[in-house]
Amino acid sequence: MQSESWGPAWLLLCLSFAANILDDAVNDFLGYYNATVLTLYGHFSWFPRVDLSFRCLAPDFLDSELSVFMQRLRAQGAAGEPGQA
């Protein structure tokens, strides 16, 4: 696959992450999510309690985007070097 074909896909990935974060902020997703998790944790002690905030959620999206970008760079470098798979 040529590197030029990854540009639109990368742009759509970034836009979808931005739209997801905006939607979460506008519709108070974390308020509903955290209340649901706390309720489930109250009824089922084995249920994992994971309280989220935008301060910890946004870097997770950035980390996932960077890891996809680094995998692409690694694959591109491996394809250009002889002896690499």
Backbone as a chain_set.jsonl record, in Angstrom:
{"seq": "MQSESWGPAWLLLCLSFAANILDDAVNDFLGYYNATVLTLYGHFSWFPRVDLSFRCLAPDFLDSELSVFMQRLRAQGAAGEPGQA", "coords": {"N": [[0.839, -1.168, 0.0], [0.553, 2.219, -0.78], [2.107, 5.128, 0.681], [0.737, 7.517, 0.348], [-1.949, 6.902, 0.39], [-2.649, 6.688, 3.037], [-3.117, 9.155, 4.168], [-5.837, 10.375, 3.969], [-7.2, 8.47, 5.568], [-5.911, 8.731, 8.02], [-6.572, 11.368, 8.652], [-9.379, 11.114, 8.883], [-9.477, 9.41, 11.107], [-8.415, 11.073, 13.128], [-10.354, 13.113, 13.092], [-12.613, 11.642, 13.835], [-11.943, 10.894, 16.462], [-11.863, 13.455, 17.615], [-14.539, 14.235, 17.241], [-15.805, 12.335, 18.845], [-14.84, 12.981, 21.437], [-15.866, 15.578, 21.654], [-18.629, 15.021, 21.517], [-18.889, 13.487, 23.849], [-18.355, 15.469, 25.764], [-20.384, 17.404, 25.301], [-22.788, 16.005, 25.709], [-22.59, 15.101, 28.301], [-21.461, 12.542, 28.859], [-19.677, 11.251, 30.647], [-20.781, 11.768, 33.13], [-23.115, 10.175, 33.174], [-21.902, 7.698, 32.693], [-20.116, 7.328, 34.899], [-21.972, 7.337, 37.012], [-23.435, 5.044, 36.405], [-21.441, 3.054, 36.6], [-20.772, 3.257, 39.326], [-23.219, 2.522, 40.477], [-23.5, -0.135, 39.556], [-21.235, -1.21, 40.744], [-21.945, -0.946, 43.393], [-23.962, -2.85, 43.607], [-22.791, -5.204, 42.695], [-19.992, -6.475, 43.902], [-17.807, -7.535, 42.601], [-17.654, -6.241, 40.225], [-15.685, -4.168, 38.163], [-14.481, -1.058, 39.337], [-14.242, 1.818, 37.748], [-13.719, 4.993, 37.605], [-14.023, 7.718, 35.494], [-12.57, 10.696, 34.08], [-12.418, 13.717, 32.118], [-9.854, 14.611, 32.168], [-8.266, 12.35, 32.346], [-9.22, 10.855, 30.241], [-8.902, 12.108, 27.692], [-6.025, 12.09, 27.188], [-5.764, 9.327, 26.798], [-7.027, 8.884, 24.338], [-5.268, 10.348, 22.751], [-2.916, 8.867, 23.137], [-3.627, 6.436, 21.909], [-3.916, 7.293, 19.279], [-1.301, 8.131, 18.704], [0.059, 5.694, 18.952], [-0.943, 4.24, 16.798], [0.059, 5.81, 14.732], [2.844, 5.492, 15.17], [3.1, 2.752, 14.687], [2.577, 2.726, 11.986], [4.762, 4.204, 10.99], [6.808, 2.464, 11.727], [6.186, 0.184, 10.196], [6.48, 1.263, 7.673], [9.203, 1.897, 7.68], [10.288, -0.654, 7.937], [9.532, -1.815, 5.565], [11.102, -0.477, 3.769], [13.713, -1.194, 4.284], [16.181, -3.585, 3.501], [16.057, -7.031, 4.342], [14.378, -6.844, 6.477], [11.218, -7.688, 7.899]], "CA": [[0.0, 0.0, 0.0], [1.361, 3.422, -0.881], [1.968, 5.998, 1.848], [-0.215, 8.594, 0.068], [-3.309, 6.464, 0.673], [-2.905, 6.731, 4.474], [-3.456, 10.518, 4.575], [-7.266, 10.542, 4.276], [-7.582, 7.599, 6.674], [-5.382, 9.343, 9.235], [-7.405, 12.546, 8.906], [-10.678, 10.644, 9.379], [-9.276, 8.903, 12.461], [-8.287, 12.233, 14.016], [-11.656, 13.778, 13.165], [-13.548, 10.817, 14.602], [-11.594, 11.049, 17.874], [-12.298, 14.783, 18.045], [-16.004, 14.223, 17.321], [-16.169, 11.525, 20.006], [-14.567, 13.764, 22.639], [-16.85, 16.666, 21.672], [-19.918, 14.423, 21.854], [-18.841, 13.136, 25.266], [-18.42, 16.69, 26.564], [-21.666, 18.082, 25.114], [-23.887, 15.195, 26.234], [-22.255, 14.67, 29.66], [-21.31, 11.09, 28.856], [-18.988, 10.754, 31.834], [-21.709, 11.825, 34.258], [-23.92, 8.956, 33.108], [-21.027, 6.535, 32.787], [-19.64, 7.162, 36.266], [-23.106, 6.956, 37.855], [-23.746, 3.636, 36.102], [-20.377, 2.215, 37.163], [-20.904, 3.247, 40.78], [-24.404, 1.732, 40.803], [-23.174, -1.544, 39.345], [-20.257, -1.597, 41.76], [-22.673, -1.07, 44.644], [-24.737, -4.091, 43.597], [-21.903, -6.338, 42.419], [-18.659, -6.072, 44.372], [-16.787, -8.021, 41.668], [-17.637, -5.373, 39.044], [-14.563, -3.223, 38.293], [-14.854, 0.34, 39.545], [-13.369, 2.684, 36.969], [-14.272, 6.334, 37.473], [-13.277, 8.439, 34.467], [-12.732, 12.145, 33.929], [-11.832, 14.144, 30.849], [-8.421, 14.793, 32.364], [-7.586, 11.074, 32.068], [-9.758, 10.242, 29.032], [-8.328, 12.724, 26.49], [-4.696, 11.529, 26.879], [-5.9, 7.96, 26.286], [-7.274, 9.003, 22.9], [-4.016, 10.788, 22.126], [-1.996, 7.724, 23.156], [-4.015, 5.464, 20.889], [-3.602, 7.871, 17.983], [0.15, 8.086, 18.52], [0.516, 4.323, 18.749], [-1.268, 3.889, 15.41], [1.022, 6.534, 13.899], [4.155, 4.87, 15.314], [3.057, 1.471, 13.984], [2.667, 3.028, 10.555], [6.153, 4.561, 10.711], [7.615, 1.246, 11.85], [5.921, -0.655, 9.025], [7.054, 1.947, 6.505], [10.65, 1.731, 7.768], [10.616, -2.063, 7.716], [9.343, -2.118, 4.144], [12.156, 0.154, 2.996], [15.029, -1.741, 4.62], [16.333, -4.992, 3.132], [16.252, -7.969, 5.441], [13.35, -6.624, 7.494], [9.919, -8.214, 7.502]], "C": [[0.892, 1.242, 0.0], [1.088, 4.349, 0.294], [0.965, 7.122, 1.607], [-1.635, 8.192, 0.436], [-3.642, 6.506, 2.166], [-3.343, 8.119, 4.939], [-4.924, 10.704, 4.894], [-7.727, 9.672, 5.447], [-7.115, 8.191, 8.003], [-6.21, 10.565, 9.621], [-8.771, 12.138, 9.457], [-10.57, 10.085, 10.794], [-9.193, 10.054, 13.454], [-9.619, 12.95, 14.187], [-12.665, 12.959, 13.971], [-13.232, 10.866, 16.091], [-12.066, 12.399, 18.403], [-13.819, 14.841, 18.183], [-16.479, 13.428, 18.53], [-15.964, 12.304, 21.302], [-15.558, 14.912, 22.764], [-18.229, 16.147, 22.07], [-19.972, 14.043, 23.33], [-18.999, 14.375, 26.146], [-19.795, 17.348, 26.484], [-22.801, 17.319, 25.788], [-23.628, 14.637, 27.627], [-22.191, 13.15, 29.771], [-20.705, 10.581, 30.154], [-19.862, 10.826, 33.079], [-22.579, 10.581, 34.313], [-23.071, 7.708, 33.302], [-20.608, 6.285, 34.233], [-20.772, 6.764, 37.209], [-23.474, 5.491, 37.637], [-22.709, 2.704, 36.721], [-20.504, 2.134, 38.678], [-22.111, 2.436, 41.234], [-24.127, 0.243, 40.657], [-22.19, -2.051, 40.39], [-20.925, -1.764, 43.125], [-23.454, -2.368, 44.742], [-23.855, -5.333, 43.451], [-20.483, -5.943, 42.813], [-17.545, -6.537, 43.436], [-16.671, -7.126, 40.438], [-16.519, -4.344, 39.193], [-15.061, -1.783, 38.414], [-13.824, 1.21, 38.844], [-14.085, 4.014, 36.789], [-13.401, 7.104, 36.483], [-13.539, 9.931, 34.552], [-12.08, 12.529, 32.604], [-10.328, 14.34, 30.966], [-7.651, 13.497, 32.081], [-8.061, 10.454, 30.755], [-9.105, 10.793, 27.758], [-6.908, 12.211, 26.195], [-4.756, 10.09, 26.365], [-6.175, 7.966, 24.788], [-6.0, 9.412, 22.168], [-3.005, 9.65, 22.076], [-2.343, 6.707, 22.069], [-3.712, 5.993, 19.491], [-2.101, 7.819, 17.701], [0.659, 6.671, 18.293], [0.198, 3.842, 17.333], [-0.274, 4.556, 14.462], [2.404, 5.886, 13.973], [4.208, 3.5, 14.633], [3.188, 1.688, 12.482], [4.101, 3.384, 10.169], [7.057, 3.336, 10.762], [7.434, 0.341, 10.636], [6.531, -0.041, 7.77], [8.576, 1.799, 6.492], [11.069, 0.298, 7.473], [10.472, -2.428, 6.245], [10.463, -1.555, 3.296], [13.543, -0.431, 3.231], [15.119, -3.198, 4.192], [16.595, -5.846, 4.359], [15.236, -7.808, 6.557], [12.022, -7.156, 6.994], [8.828, -7.202, 7.772]], "O": [[1.889, 1.287, 0.722], [-0.015, 4.364, 0.841], [0.392, 7.639, 2.565], [-2.45, 9.055, 0.763], [-4.81, 6.372, 2.53], [-3.899, 8.236, 6.031], [-5.249, 11.152, 5.994], [-8.565, 10.105, 6.237], [-7.844, 8.153, 8.994], [-6.511, 10.766, 10.798], [-9.265, 12.756, 10.401], [-11.483, 10.27, 11.599], [-9.831, 10.015, 14.506], [-9.975, 13.349, 15.296], [-13.478, 13.521, 14.706], [-14.15, 10.88, 16.911], [-12.606, 12.483, 19.506], [-14.332, 15.431, 19.134], [-17.456, 13.81, 19.173], [-16.831, 12.285, 22.176], [-16.041, 15.194, 23.86], [-18.919, 16.772, 22.875], [-20.991, 14.254, 23.988], [-19.699, 14.334, 27.159], [-20.317, 17.805, 27.501], [-23.687, 17.935, 26.381], [-24.379, 13.778, 28.091], [-22.793, 12.553, 30.664], [-21.171, 9.583, 30.705], [-19.695, 10.019, 33.994], [-22.761, 9.996, 35.381], [-23.475, 6.774, 33.995], [-20.729, 5.168, 34.736], [-20.569, 5.947, 38.107], [-23.789, 4.781, 38.592], [-23.063, 1.677, 37.302], [-20.359, 1.056, 39.253], [-22.049, 1.742, 42.248], [-24.477, -0.549, 41.532], [-22.298, -3.182, 40.862], [-20.524, -2.616, 43.919], [-23.597, -2.93, 45.828], [-24.149, -6.383, 44.022], [-19.845, -5.153, 42.116], [-16.445, -5.986, 43.475], [-15.703, -7.234, 39.685], [-16.41, -3.707, 40.241], [-15.951, -1.355, 37.678], [-12.682, 1.325, 39.288], [-14.953, 4.149, 35.926], [-12.178, 7.136, 36.622], [-14.585, 10.372, 35.029], [-11.293, 11.768, 32.041], [-9.608, 14.244, 29.972], [-6.508, 13.545, 31.626], [-7.365, 9.602, 30.203], [-8.79, 10.028, 26.846], [-6.611, 11.919, 25.036], [-3.898, 9.675, 25.586], [-5.623, 7.15, 24.049], [-5.692, 8.886, 21.098], [-2.309, 9.487, 21.074], [-1.457, 6.183, 21.393], [-3.3, 5.233, 18.615], [-1.685, 7.501, 16.588], [1.596, 6.469, 17.52], [0.991, 3.114, 16.735], [0.183, 3.937, 13.501], [3.07, 5.743, 12.948], [5.236, 3.126, 14.068], [3.845, 0.907, 11.793], [4.603, 2.923, 9.144], [7.962, 3.187, 9.941], [8.404, -0.203, 10.109], [7.039, -0.757, 6.907], [9.175, 1.601, 5.435], [12.093, 0.067, 6.83], [11.219, -3.265, 5.738], [10.756, -2.083, 2.223], [14.456, -0.182, 2.444], [14.215, -3.978, 4.492], [17.274, -5.424, 5.294], [15.25, -8.591, 7.508], [11.73, -7.085, 5.8], [7.658, -7.469, 7.501]]}, "num_chains": 1, "name": "protein.A"}
